[in-house]
Amino acid sequence: MQAVWFKGHKDKEARRKEVLSYQNAFDELSIILEQNYRKKESVRDYSPGWEHKQIAVNEYNAVIDEILTLLKLNKE
């Protein structure tokens, strides 16, 4: 479980139990994200400004990965 789940909480064990109780919802949310928010393909159109488009794709894909990792809890 990532440390971000414990920020601002003094009782780490209670927080761990609380977050783990959300596991079913997180599993369902992960499925929805994987089905509806797929990673975007690399930019293959090398017209002017393609670099900015590729940066946007990279950032989008990174956020999807980070969210899915956050939802995996014990599966790291």
N, CA, C and O atoms as a CHARMM CRD file, in Angstrom:
* protein
*
  304
    1    1 MET  N      0.84900  -1.17000   0.00000 PROA 1      0.00000
    2    1 MET  CA     0.00000   0.00000   0.00000 PROA 1      0.00000
    3    1 MET  C      0.89800   1.23800   0.00000 PROA 1      0.00000
    4    1 MET  O      1.86000   1.31900   0.76400 PROA 1      0.00000
    5    2 GLN  N      0.58100   2.16600  -0.83800 PROA 2      0.00000
    6    2 GLN  CA     1.40200   3.36400  -0.94600 PROA 2      0.00000
    7    2 GLN  C      1.23000   4.28300   0.25500 PROA 2      0.00000
    8    2 GLN  O      0.16000   4.34600   0.86000 PROA 2      0.00000
    9    3 ALA  N      2.28600   4.98100   0.58400 PROA 3      0.00000
   10    3 ALA  CA     2.31000   5.86000   1.75700 PROA 3      0.00000
   11    3 ALA  C      1.28800   6.98600   1.66500 PROA 3      0.00000
   12    3 ALA  O      0.85900   7.51300   2.69100 PROA 3      0.00000
   13    4 VAL  N      0.89900   7.35500   0.47200 PROA 4      0.00000
   14    4 VAL  CA    -0.04600   8.45900   0.30400 PROA 4      0.00000
   15    4 VAL  C     -1.37200   8.16700   1.02500 PROA 4      0.00000
   16    4 VAL  O     -2.07800   9.09900   1.41100 PROA 4      0.00000
   17    5 TRP  N     -1.70600   6.91700   1.20600 PROA 5      0.00000
   18    5 TRP  CA    -2.94500   6.55200   1.90800 PROA 5      0.00000
   19    5 TRP  C     -2.88500   6.91500   3.39100 PROA 5      0.00000
   20    5 TRP  O     -3.92700   7.01000   4.03900 PROA 5      0.00000
   21    6 PHE  N     -1.69200   7.11800   3.93800 PROA 6      0.00000
   22    6 PHE  CA    -1.53900   7.36600   5.36900 PROA 6      0.00000
   23    6 PHE  C     -1.29200   8.83300   5.71900 PROA 6      0.00000
   24    6 PHE  O     -1.25200   9.17900   6.90000 PROA 6      0.00000
   25    7 LYS  N     -1.12900   9.68900   4.73200 PROA 7      0.00000
   26    7 LYS  CA    -0.84500  11.10100   5.00300 PROA 7      0.00000
   27    7 LYS  C     -1.96500  11.71900   5.84000 PROA 7      0.00000
   28    7 LYS  O     -3.14500  11.60200   5.50900 PROA 7      0.00000
   29    8 GLY  N     -1.57200  12.37200   6.92000 PROA 8      0.00000
   30    8 GLY  CA    -2.51800  13.05900   7.78000 PROA 8      0.00000
   31    8 GLY  C     -3.25400  12.15800   8.75800 PROA 8      0.00000
   32    8 GLY  O     -4.18700  12.60500   9.42500 PROA 8      0.00000
   33    9 HSD  N     -2.85100  10.90600   8.85400 PROA 9      0.00000
   34    9 HSD  CA    -3.49800   9.96100   9.77100 PROA 9      0.00000
   35    9 HSD  C     -2.48000   9.47800  10.79700 PROA 9      0.00000
   36    9 HSD  O     -1.39000   9.03100  10.44000 PROA 9      0.00000
   37   10 LYS  N     -2.83800   9.57000  12.05500 PROA 10     0.00000
   38   10 LYS  CA    -1.91900   9.15400  13.11600 PROA 10     0.00000
   39   10 LYS  C     -1.97100   7.65800  13.37300 PROA 10     0.00000
   40   10 LYS  O     -0.93600   7.03800  13.62100 PROA 10     0.00000
   41   11 ASP  N     -3.15800   7.07000  13.31900 PROA 11     0.00000
   42   11 ASP  CA    -3.32300   5.64300  13.58000 PROA 11     0.00000
   43   11 ASP  C     -3.20100   4.87700  12.26000 PROA 11     0.00000
   44   11 ASP  O     -4.18500   4.67400  11.54900 PROA 11     0.00000
   45   12 LYS  N     -1.98900   4.46300  11.95500 PROA 12     0.00000
   46   12 LYS  CA    -1.70200   3.81800  10.66800 PROA 12     0.00000
   47   12 LYS  C     -2.46100   2.50200  10.49700 PROA 12     0.00000
   48   12 LYS  O     -2.94200   2.20700   9.40300 PROA 12     0.00000
   49   13 GLU  N     -2.57300   1.72000  11.55100 PROA 13     0.00000
   50   13 GLU  CA    -3.25000   0.42500  11.43200 PROA 13     0.00000
   51   13 GLU  C     -4.74100   0.60800  11.18100 PROA 13     0.00000
   52   13 GLU  O     -5.32700  -0.11200  10.37200 PROA 13     0.00000
   53   14 ALA  N     -5.35000   1.55200  11.85900 PROA 14     0.00000
   54   14 ALA  CA    -6.77300   1.82400  11.62600 PROA 14     0.00000
   55   14 ALA  C     -6.99100   2.31800  10.19700 PROA 14     0.00000
   56   14 ALA  O     -7.96000   1.94100   9.53800 PROA 14     0.00000
   57   15 ARG  N     -6.08200   3.16000   9.73600 PROA 15     0.00000
   58   15 ARG  CA    -6.19100   3.67300   8.36600 PROA 15     0.00000
   59   15 ARG  C     -6.01500   2.54600   7.36200 PROA 15     0.00000
   60   15 ARG  O     -6.73000   2.49400   6.36200 PROA 15     0.00000
   61   16 ARG  N     -5.07800   1.64600   7.61000 PROA 16     0.00000
   62   16 ARG  CA    -4.85100   0.50900   6.71600 PROA 16     0.00000
   63   16 ARG  C     -6.13100  -0.32400   6.60100 PROA 16     0.00000
   64   16 ARG  O     -6.53300  -0.69900   5.49900 PROA 16     0.00000
   65   17 LYS  N     -6.76300  -0.60800   7.72700 PROA 17     0.00000
   66   17 LYS  CA    -7.99900  -1.39700   7.71800 PROA 17     0.00000
   67   17 LYS  C     -9.11100  -0.67500   6.96900 PROA 17     0.00000
   68   17 LYS  O     -9.87800  -1.28900   6.22800 PROA 17     0.00000
   69   18 GLU  N     -9.18700   0.63900   7.17400 PROA 18     0.00000
   70   18 GLU  CA   -10.20900   1.43500   6.49000 PROA 18     0.00000
   71   18 GLU  C    -10.02900   1.37100   4.97700 PROA 18     0.00000
   72   18 GLU  O    -10.97700   1.10400   4.23800 PROA 18     0.00000
   73   19 VAL  N     -8.80600   1.61900   4.52800 PROA 19     0.00000
   74   19 VAL  CA    -8.53400   1.62300   3.08100 PROA 19     0.00000
   75   19 VAL  C     -8.75300   0.22600   2.49000 PROA 19     0.00000
   76   19 VAL  O     -9.31800   0.09600   1.40400 PROA 19     0.00000
   77   20 LEU  N     -8.31100  -0.81000   3.19400 PROA 20     0.00000
   78   20 LEU  CA    -8.50300  -2.17100   2.69800 PROA 20     0.00000
   79   20 LEU  C     -9.97800  -2.53300   2.59300 PROA 20     0.00000
   80   20 LEU  O    -10.34600  -3.38600   1.78600 PROA 20     0.00000
   81   21 SER  N    -10.82600  -1.89900   3.39400 PROA 21     0.00000
   82   21 SER  CA   -12.26300  -2.17000   3.30700 PROA 21     0.00000
   83   21 SER  C    -12.85900  -1.64900   2.00100 PROA 21     0.00000
   84   21 SER  O    -13.97200  -2.03000   1.63800 PROA 21     0.00000
   85   22 TYR  N    -12.14600  -0.79500   1.30000 PROA 22     0.00000
   86   22 TYR  CA   -12.60200  -0.25600   0.01300 PROA 22     0.00000
   87   22 TYR  C    -12.15900  -1.12700  -1.17000 PROA 22     0.00000
   88   22 TYR  O    -12.42300  -0.78300  -2.32200 PROA 22     0.00000
   89   23 GLN  N    -11.50200  -2.23000  -0.89600 PROA 23     0.00000
   90   23 GLN  CA   -10.89100  -3.05400  -1.94300 PROA 23     0.00000
   91   23 GLN  C    -11.85500  -3.40100  -3.07900 PROA 23     0.00000
   92   23 GLN  O    -11.48400  -3.29100  -4.24700 PROA 23     0.00000
   93   24 ASN  N    -13.07400  -3.81600  -2.76300 PROA 24     0.00000
   94   24 ASN  CA   -14.03100  -4.19200  -3.81600 PROA 24     0.00000
   95   24 ASN  C    -14.34100  -3.01200  -4.73200 PROA 24     0.00000
   96   24 ASN  O    -14.39800  -3.16200  -5.95300 PROA 24     0.00000
   97   25 ALA  N    -14.53900  -1.84500  -4.13800 PROA 25     0.00000
   98   25 ALA  CA   -14.81600  -0.65200  -4.94500 PROA 25     0.00000
   99   25 ALA  C    -13.60700  -0.29600  -5.80500 PROA 25     0.00000
  100   25 ALA  O    -13.76000   0.07500  -6.96800 PROA 25     0.00000
  101   26 PHE  N    -12.40900  -0.40700  -5.23700 PROA 26     0.00000
  102   26 PHE  CA   -11.20200  -0.10700  -6.00200 PROA 26     0.00000
  103   26 PHE  C    -11.01600  -1.08900  -7.16400 PROA 26     0.00000
  104   26 PHE  O    -10.59200  -0.69400  -8.25000 PROA 26     0.00000
  105   27 ASP  N    -11.33200  -2.36400  -6.93400 PROA 27     0.00000
  106   27 ASP  CA   -11.23200  -3.35700  -8.00700 PROA 27     0.00000
  107   27 ASP  C    -12.18500  -3.00900  -9.14800 PROA 27     0.00000
  108   27 ASP  O    -11.81200  -3.08200 -10.31900 PROA 27     0.00000
  109   28 GLU  N    -13.40900  -2.63300  -8.80400 PROA 28     0.00000
  110   28 GLU  CA   -14.38700  -2.25500  -9.83200 PROA 28     0.00000
  111   28 GLU  C    -13.95400  -0.99000 -10.57300 PROA 28     0.00000
  112   28 GLU  O    -14.07300  -0.90400 -11.79500 PROA 28     0.00000
  113   29 LEU  N    -13.45700  -0.02500  -9.82900 PROA 29     0.00000
  114   29 LEU  CA   -12.98100   1.21500 -10.44800 PROA 29     0.00000
  115   29 LEU  C    -11.80500   0.93900 -11.37300 PROA 29     0.00000
  116   29 LEU  O    -11.71300   1.54000 -12.44400 PROA 29     0.00000
  117   30 SER  N    -10.91500   0.05000 -10.98700 PROA 30     0.00000
  118   30 SER  CA    -9.77900  -0.31600 -11.84300 PROA 30     0.00000
  119   30 SER  C    -10.26200  -0.91000 -13.15700 PROA 30     0.00000
  120   30 SER  O     -9.72100  -0.59100 -14.21600 PROA 30     0.00000
  121   31 ILE  N    -11.26400  -1.76300 -13.10100 PROA 31     0.00000
  122   31 ILE  CA   -11.82200  -2.36800 -14.32100 PROA 31     0.00000
  123   31 ILE  C    -12.40600  -1.28800 -15.21900 PROA 31     0.00000
  124   31 ILE  O    -12.18100  -1.29600 -16.42900 PROA 31     0.00000
  125   32 ILE  N    -13.15400  -0.36000 -14.63300 PROA 32     0.00000
  126   32 ILE  CA   -13.74900   0.72700 -15.41700 PROA 32     0.00000
  127   32 ILE  C    -12.66700   1.57700 -16.06600 PROA 32     0.00000
  128   32 ILE  O    -12.76800   1.92300 -17.24300 PROA 32     0.00000
  129   33 LEU  N    -11.63100   1.91500 -15.30200 PROA 33     0.00000
  130   33 LEU  CA   -10.54500   2.72100 -15.85800 PROA 33     0.00000
  131   33 LEU  C     -9.83600   1.99000 -16.98900 PROA 33     0.00000
  132   33 LEU  O     -9.54000   2.58400 -18.02600 PROA 33     0.00000
  133   34 GLU  N     -9.56500   0.71100 -16.79500 PROA 34     0.00000
  134   34 GLU  CA    -8.85500  -0.05800 -17.82000 PROA 34     0.00000
  135   34 GLU  C     -9.68400  -0.20700 -19.09200 PROA 34     0.00000
  136   34 GLU  O     -9.12300  -0.25400 -20.18600 PROA 34     0.00000
  137   35 GLN  N    -10.99600  -0.28000 -18.96800 PROA 35     0.00000
  138   35 GLN  CA   -11.85600  -0.45300 -20.13300 PROA 35     0.00000
  139   35 GLN  C    -12.16500   0.86000 -20.85100 PROA 35     0.00000
  140   35 GLN  O    -12.29000   0.88600 -22.07500 PROA 35     0.00000
  141   36 ASN  N    -12.28700   1.94700 -20.09200 PROA 36     0.00000
  142   36 ASN  CA   -12.76700   3.19800 -20.68100 PROA 36     0.00000
  143   36 ASN  C    -11.71700   4.29400 -20.82400 PROA 36     0.00000
  144   36 ASN  O    -11.92700   5.26800 -21.54800 PROA 36     0.00000
  145   37 TYR  N    -10.60200   4.14100 -20.14400 PROA 37     0.00000
  146   37 TYR  CA    -9.55000   5.15300 -20.20500 PROA 37     0.00000
  147   37 TYR  C     -8.23900   4.49500 -20.57700 PROA 37     0.00000
  148   37 TYR  O     -7.26900   4.51000 -19.81900 PROA 37     0.00000
  149   38 ARG  N     -8.23800   3.93100 -21.73600 PROA 38     0.00000
  150   38 ARG  CA    -7.04800   3.21700 -22.20400 PROA 38     0.00000
  151   38 ARG  C     -5.93500   4.19300 -22.52300 PROA 38     0.00000
  152   38 ARG  O     -6.15900   5.37600 -22.78100 PROA 38     0.00000
  153   39 LYS  N     -4.73200   3.65700 -22.49700 PROA 39     0.00000
  154   39 LYS  CA    -3.57800   4.47600 -22.85100 PROA 39     0.00000
  155   39 LYS  C     -3.68700   4.92100 -24.30600 PROA 39     0.00000
  156   39 LYS  O     -4.19800   4.19900 -25.16200 PROA 39     0.00000
  157   40 LYS  N     -3.19700   6.11200 -24.55400 PROA 40     0.00000
  158   40 LYS  CA    -3.22900   6.66400 -25.90500 PROA 40     0.00000
  159   40 LYS  C     -1.98600   6.23500 -26.66700 PROA 40     0.00000
  160   40 LYS  O     -0.92100   6.02000 -26.08900 PROA 40     0.00000
  161   41 GLU  N     -2.14800   6.12000 -27.96200 PROA 41     0.00000
  162   41 GLU  CA    -1.04900   5.73800 -28.85500 PROA 41     0.00000
  163   41 GLU  C     -0.06600   6.89600 -28.99700 PROA 41     0.00000
  164   41 GLU  O     -0.42700   8.06100 -28.83200 PROA 41     0.00000
  165   42 SER  N      1.16000   6.55800 -29.30200 PROA 42     0.00000
  166   42 SER  CA     2.17800   7.57400 -29.57600 PROA 42     0.00000
  167   42 SER  C      1.79400   8.39500 -30.79500 PROA 42     0.00000
  168   42 SER  O      1.10800   7.90600 -31.69300 PROA 42     0.00000
  169   43 VAL  N      2.23500   9.63200 -30.82100 PROA 43     0.00000
  170   43 VAL  CA     1.96200  10.53100 -31.95000 PROA 43     0.00000
  171   43 VAL  C      2.85800  10.13200 -33.11300 PROA 43     0.00000
  172   43 VAL  O      4.08000  10.07400 -32.97600 PROA 43     0.00000
  173   44 ARG  N      2.25600   9.86400 -34.23200 PROA 44     0.00000
  174   44 ARG  CA     3.01800   9.47300 -35.42900 PROA 44     0.00000
  175   44 ARG  C      2.95200  10.54100 -36.52200 PROA 44     0.00000
  176   44 ARG  O      3.55400  10.38800 -37.58500 PROA 44     0.00000
  177   45 ASP  N      2.22700  11.61000 -36.25700 PROA 45     0.00000
  178   45 ASP  CA     2.12000  12.71500 -37.20000 PROA 45     0.00000
  179   45 ASP  C      3.16600  13.75300 -36.81300 PROA 45     0.00000
  180   45 ASP  O      2.98800  14.48800 -35.84100 PROA 45     0.00000
  181   46 TYR  N      4.24100  13.81200 -37.56400 PROA 46     0.00000
  182   46 TYR  CA     5.36000  14.67000 -37.20900 PROA 46     0.00000
  183   46 TYR  C      5.25700  16.06000 -37.83000 PROA 46     0.00000
  184   46 TYR  O      6.25300  16.63700 -38.26400 PROA 46     0.00000
  185   47 SER  N      4.03600  16.58300 -37.86300 PROA 47     0.00000
  186   47 SER  CA     3.84300  17.94900 -38.34200 PROA 47     0.00000
  187   47 SER  C      4.25800  18.91200 -37.22600 PROA 47     0.00000
  188   47 SER  O      4.47200  18.47800 -36.09500 PROA 47     0.00000
  189   48 PRO  N      4.37300  20.19500 -37.51900 PROA 48     0.00000
  190   48 PRO  CA     4.80000  21.15100 -36.49300 PROA 48     0.00000
  191   48 PRO  C      3.95600  21.02900 -35.21700 PROA 48     0.00000
  192   48 PRO  O      2.72800  20.95400 -35.27500 PROA 48     0.00000
  193   49 GLY  N      4.62500  21.01100 -34.08700 PROA 49     0.00000
  194   49 GLY  CA     3.95100  20.92000 -32.80300 PROA 49     0.00000
  195   49 GLY  C      3.72500  19.49500 -32.32800 PROA 49     0.00000
  196   49 GLY  O      3.08500  19.27700 -31.30000 PROA 49     0.00000
  197   50 TRP  N      4.24600  18.52600 -33.06700 PROA 50     0.00000
  198   50 TRP  CA     4.01900  17.12800 -32.67200 PROA 50     0.00000
  199   50 TRP  C      4.60200  16.81400 -31.30600 PROA 50     0.00000
  200   50 TRP  O      4.09500  15.95700 -30.58200 PROA 50     0.00000
  201   51 GLU  N      5.69600  17.53000 -30.95600 PROA 51     0.00000
  202   51 GLU  CA     6.33400  17.27000 -29.66600 PROA 51     0.00000
  203   51 GLU  C      5.37600  17.55100 -28.50900 PROA 51     0.00000
  204   51 GLU  O      5.34500  16.80600 -27.52900 PROA 51     0.00000
  205   52 HSD  N      4.60300  18.61500 -28.62300 PROA 52     0.00000
  206   52 HSD  CA     3.65900  18.98600 -27.56900 PROA 52     0.00000
  207   52 HSD  C      2.53300  17.96200 -27.47100 PROA 52     0.00000
  208   52 HSD  O      2.07400  17.63700 -26.37600 PROA 52     0.00000
  209   53 LYS  N      2.09900  17.46600 -28.60200 PROA 53     0.00000
  210   53 LYS  CA     1.06900  16.43100 -28.60400 PROA 53     0.00000
  211   53 LYS  C      1.59500  15.15900 -27.93200 PROA 53     0.00000
  212   53 LYS  O      0.87200  14.51100 -27.17500 PROA 53     0.00000
  213   54 GLN  N      2.84700  14.80800 -28.20700 PROA 54     0.00000
  214   54 GLN  CA     3.43000  13.60700 -27.61100 PROA 54     0.00000
  215   54 GLN  C      3.60400  13.77200 -26.10200 PROA 54     0.00000
  216   54 GLN  O      3.39400  12.82600 -25.34300 PROA 54     0.00000
  217   55 ILE  N      3.98200  14.95600 -25.67500 PROA 55     0.00000
  218   55 ILE  CA     4.10800  15.22100 -24.23700 PROA 55     0.00000
  219   55 ILE  C      2.75600  15.03500 -23.55800 PROA 55     0.00000
  220   55 ILE  O      2.68000  14.43900 -22.48300 PROA 55     0.00000
  221   56 ALA  N      1.68700  15.54000 -24.17700 PROA 56     0.00000
  222   56 ALA  CA     0.34600  15.38900 -23.61000 PROA 56     0.00000
  223   56 ALA  C     -0.04400  13.91600 -23.51000 PROA 56     0.00000
  224   56 ALA  O     -0.62200  13.49500 -22.50800 PROA 56     0.00000
  225   57 VAL  N      0.26500  13.13900 -24.53200 PROA 57     0.00000
  226   57 VAL  CA    -0.02600  11.70400 -24.51000 PROA 57     0.00000
  227   57 VAL  C      0.76300  11.02600 -23.39400 PROA 57     0.00000
  228   57 VAL  O      0.21200  10.21800 -22.64700 PROA 57     0.00000
  229   58 ASN  N      2.03200  11.34800 -23.27900 PROA 58     0.00000
  230   58 ASN  CA     2.86700  10.75300 -22.22800 PROA 58     0.00000
  231   58 ASN  C      2.33400  11.07500 -20.83800 PROA 58     0.00000
  232   58 ASN  O      2.29000  10.20300 -19.97000 PROA 58     0.00000
  233   59 GLU  N      1.93000  12.32000 -20.62500 PROA 59     0.00000
  234   59 GLU  CA     1.40800  12.71900 -19.32200 PROA 59     0.00000
  235   59 GLU  C      0.08200  12.02000 -19.01600 PROA 59     0.00000
  236   59 GLU  O     -0.13400  11.57800 -17.88700 PROA 59     0.00000
  237   60 TYR  N     -0.79600  11.91500 -19.99600 PROA 60     0.00000
  238   60 TYR  CA    -2.07100  11.21300 -19.82300 PROA 60     0.00000
  239   60 TYR  C     -1.81900   9.76100 -19.43400 PROA 60     0.00000
  240   60 TYR  O     -2.41600   9.25400 -18.48500 PROA 60     0.00000
  241   61 ASN  N     -0.94100   9.10300 -20.16400 PROA 61     0.00000
  242   61 ASN  CA    -0.63500   7.70300 -19.88200 PROA 61     0.00000
  243   61 ASN  C     -0.01800   7.52500 -18.49700 PROA 61     0.00000
  244   61 ASN  O     -0.31100   6.54800 -17.80900 PROA 61     0.00000
  245   62 ALA  N      0.82700   8.45700 -18.08800 PROA 62     0.00000
  246   62 ALA  CA     1.45500   8.37700 -16.77200 PROA 62     0.00000
  247   62 ALA  C      0.42000   8.50700 -15.66100 PROA 62     0.00000
  248   62 ALA  O      0.50300   7.80200 -14.65500 PROA 62     0.00000
  249   63 VAL  N     -0.55100   9.39500 -15.82900 PROA 63     0.00000
  250   63 VAL  CA    -1.58800   9.57000 -14.81700 PROA 63     0.00000
  251   63 VAL  C     -2.44300   8.30800 -14.70800 PROA 63     0.00000
  252   63 VAL  O     -2.77200   7.88700 -13.59800 PROA 63     0.00000
  253   64 ILE  N     -2.80400   7.70700 -15.81900 PROA 64     0.00000
  254   64 ILE  CA    -3.57200   6.46100 -15.79500 PROA 64     0.00000
  255   64 ILE  C     -2.79300   5.40200 -15.01800 PROA 64     0.00000
  256   64 ILE  O     -3.36300   4.71400 -14.17100 PROA 64     0.00000
  257   65 ASP  N     -1.50900   5.26800 -15.29400 PROA 65     0.00000
  258   65 ASP  CA    -0.67200   4.28900 -14.58200 PROA 65     0.00000
  259   65 ASP  C     -0.62400   4.57800 -13.08000 PROA 65     0.00000
  260   65 ASP  O     -0.73400   3.66100 -12.26600 PROA 65     0.00000
  261   66 GLU  N     -0.46000   5.84800 -12.71600 PROA 66     0.00000
  262   66 GLU  CA    -0.37100   6.21300 -11.30700 PROA 66     0.00000
  263   66 GLU  C     -1.67000   5.90300 -10.56600 PROA 66     0.00000
  264   66 GLU  O     -1.63800   5.39700  -9.44400 PROA 66     0.00000
  265   67 ILE  N     -2.79800   6.20000 -11.17700 PROA 67     0.00000
  266   67 ILE  CA    -4.08800   5.93600 -10.53200 PROA 67     0.00000
  267   67 ILE  C     -4.29400   4.44000 -10.35400 PROA 67     0.00000
  268   67 ILE  O     -4.71700   3.99300  -9.28800 PROA 67     0.00000
  269   68 LEU  N     -3.99900   3.67100 -11.38300 PROA 68     0.00000
  270   68 LEU  CA    -4.16900   2.22000 -11.28000 PROA 68     0.00000
  271   68 LEU  C     -3.25100   1.62800 -10.21900 PROA 68     0.00000
  272   68 LEU  O     -3.64900   0.71500  -9.49700 PROA 68     0.00000
  273   69 THR  N     -2.03900   2.13400 -10.11800 PROA 69     0.00000
  274   69 THR  CA    -1.10600   1.67300  -9.09200 PROA 69     0.00000
  275   69 THR  C     -1.62700   2.00500  -7.70100 PROA 69     0.00000
  276   69 THR  O     -1.52800   1.18600  -6.78800 PROA 69     0.00000
  277   70 LEU  N     -2.18300   3.20700  -7.53600 PROA 70     0.00000
  278   70 LEU  CA    -2.72900   3.62500  -6.26100 PROA 70     0.00000
  279   70 LEU  C     -3.88000   2.71900  -5.81700 PROA 70     0.00000
  280   70 LEU  O     -4.03300   2.44300  -4.62700 PROA 70     0.00000
  281   71 LEU  N     -4.68200   2.26200  -6.76900 PROA 71     0.00000
  282   71 LEU  CA    -5.84800   1.44400  -6.44700 PROA 71     0.00000
  283   71 LEU  C     -5.51400  -0.00700  -6.17200 PROA 71     0.00000
  284   71 LEU  O     -6.35800  -0.73600  -5.65000 PROA 71     0.00000
  285   72 LYS  N     -4.30800  -0.45300  -6.50600 PROA 72     0.00000
  286   72 LYS  CA    -3.96200  -1.86200  -6.35000 PROA 72     0.00000
  287   72 LYS  C     -3.69200  -2.27100  -4.90500 PROA 72     0.00000
  288   72 LYS  O     -3.73800  -3.46200  -4.59700 PROA 72     0.00000
  289   73 LEU  N     -3.42100  -1.34900  -4.03000 PROA 73     0.00000
  290   73 LEU  CA    -3.19500  -1.58500  -2.60300 PROA 73     0.00000
  291   73 LEU  C     -2.16400  -2.66300  -2.32500 PROA 73     0.00000
  292   73 LEU  O     -0.97300  -2.35200  -2.32100 PROA 73     0.00000
  293   74 ASN  N     -2.54600  -3.90100  -2.09400 PROA 74     0.00000
  294   74 ASN  CA    -1.62000  -4.97300  -1.70200 PROA 74     0.00000
  295   74 ASN  C     -0.99000  -5.68400  -2.87300 PROA 74     0.00000
  296   74 ASN  O     -0.16900  -6.57600  -2.65900 PROA 74     0.00000
  297   75 LYS  N     -1.32300  -5.34600  -4.07600 PROA 75     0.00000
  298   75 LYS  CA    -0.87200  -6.09000  -5.24800 PROA 75     0.00000
  299   75 LYS  C      0.41800  -5.53700  -5.84300 PROA 75     0.00000
  300   75 LYS  O      0.67000  -5.70200  -7.03700 PROA 75     0.00000
  301   76 GLU  N      1.22700  -4.88800  -5.02700 PROA 76     0.00000
  302   76 GLU  CA     2.46600  -4.27000  -5.52600 PROA 76     0.00000
  303   76 GLU  C      3.60800  -5.25200  -5.48500 PROA 76     0.00000
  304   76 GLU  O      4.72800  -4.91200  -5.86500 PROA 76     0.00000
